[in-house]
Amino acid sequence: MNIAEFEETKIDGRTVFEGRILTLEVDRVRLPDGGESEREVIRHRGAAVMVPVTDSGEVLFVRQFRYATGELLLELPAGKLDPGEDPATCASRETAEETGYRPQAVERMGEFYTAPGFCDELISAFLVTDLVPAPEAEADADELVEVVPLTVESYTEMVARGEIRDAKTLAAMAMWMGRGG
């Protein structure tokens, strides 16, 4: 298969909303068969998600309320990239802010799109280890999180019961576990 057989090209577009976290664009596109369609696209500067593994082999998760879902979710630590920020730097900073531990080892496992049907957000996944206390790290003022250490077995059981439903957590853990984690 050739990308030209599937590629859509932008004819024109407009920005409908521009916020702190995302931009919403509506574009008119030309389809491969010559037809036209409209695409609503959320633009996002990207994020990092971390699998923080302690010396004892537990993974540090965070529990937090997510306004968009109206639920208390159990997730891996993650955060948005600051403008121009390297994903590995974001991973180290966010791990410290959300868990209270700074990783001495940060290893990139890969990256994935969160919702490619309508959003260009690309999340970089990292394994972070050699965790040392980071008392100087402060959580964002508007984030209340509880750190929850779990064994891989406990995590797997919670996934099977449908208790962990955050896509970035499921994807990053699959990456890590696929590597023998």
N, C-alpha and C positions, 0 to 999 in steps of 0.2 A: 504494500500500500504506500501511496505517495501522499504527503501532506496536502499537496495542491488539490487532491480529490475531495478534501474535507474542509480546507481552510476557508474561513469567512473573512472578508476585508471590510474595514470601516469606510463608510461613505461620508458620514458626518455624525456629529453627536453634540451633546450638551451636558454640562454638570448641573444636576438637580439639587444636590446637597453637598456641602463641604463642612465636616466637623473635625473635632480633635483626633478621632480615631479612624474615621473612614470618610470616603468620598463616594457618592452615588452618581454614576453617569448613565445616560440613556443614549445608546448609539444605534444608528441605522447601518446595517451591514448588507453586503452583497454575498449571496450564497453561491456555492460552487456551481449550481445549475443556472446561475444568472438571475435568480429571483432575489427579492429583498426581504429583510426581516428586521425586527427591533430587538435589541439586547439591553437589559438592565444589568449593570455591572457595579459591584462594590469594589472599590480600590482600597487596599490596605497595605501599609508599609512592611508588614511581616511580623513574625514573632519567633520566640524560642520556647521549647518545652524541654524539661530536664527530667532524667531518671536519676535521682540522687540515691546512691547505694552506700549504706553505712559499712563500717568495718565488719559488723556482725552479719552483713548480707541482707538486712532489711532495706526496703525502699521507703523513702519519706514522701508521703502524699500530703495534700492539704485539703481540708474541708472548708468550703465557703459557700455563702449564699450567692446565687446568680440571679440577678434581677430579671434578666431576659427570659429565663425559664421559670422563675418563681420557685426554685428548688434549692435545697442544700445539696451540693454535689461534692463528691470525693474525686479529686483530680491530682495529676502531677503538677508540680510548680511550673509556672509558665509566665511569660510576659511579652508585651509589645516591644519591638525595637524602637529605640529613640532615633530621631532623624540622623542618618549617617552612621548609626552604630553597627558594629560587627556583631553577628549573631552569637559568637562565642563569648564576647564581652557581656552581652545581654544575659546569656545563660548564667554566667558567674554572678552577676549583679542580682538577678531575680532569685537565684537559689538562696543567696544570703538574705535578701529581703523577706522571702516567704518562709524559709525554714530556720533562719538564725545560724546557718552553717555556710561557710565559704568553701567551695571546692578547690582543691589544689591540683586536680586533674580534670580537664574538660575535653571530652572526645566526641567529635561530631559523628553521629550514626547515619544521618541522611536527612531528607526533607520531604515534605508532602504538602499538597494543596488541601485546604479544609473543606471547601465547597466549590469545586471548579465550574459548576454549572452557572454560577452567578457572582463569584468572588475570586480575586486574584491573590488572596492571602496565602503566602508560602510560609510554613512553619519549619524551622530547623530543629531537629531532635538531637539532644546531647546526653551522653552518659557522663555524670559528674560523680567523682569519687574523692577519696582522701579528704573527707569533710572535717573542717576545724571550726570551732565556735567562732561566731562573728558578732560579738556583742554590740559592735558599732553600727551594724546594719539595721536600718529601720524600715519597717513595712510602710507601704503607701498609706497615707492618712485615711483614705477612703476604702481600704481593704481590711477586713477582719477575717483572719484565717486561723485554723487549728491544724497543727502538724500531727499527722497520723502515720506512725511507722507500721508497715505491713510486711509479712513474709510473702514470697512469691506464691506459696500455696494459698494463703488467705486471699490474696488478690485474685487468683484464678477462680476460687470458689465464689467470690463476690461478683465477678464478671458472669459466671454461669447462672447466678441468681438474678442477674439484671440490675445489680446494685451500683455498678460503675457504668455510666452512660455517656461520658465525655469522650468525644471522638479523638481528640489529640492525645488523651491518656491511653486509649486503646491502641492507637497507631504507634506511639512511642514505646509502649511496653512490648508490643509485638516485635518491633525492630530489635529491642534489647534481648528479649527472650529468644528470638530467632538466631541471635549471635551466641547463644548458650548462657544467657543471664538467668 
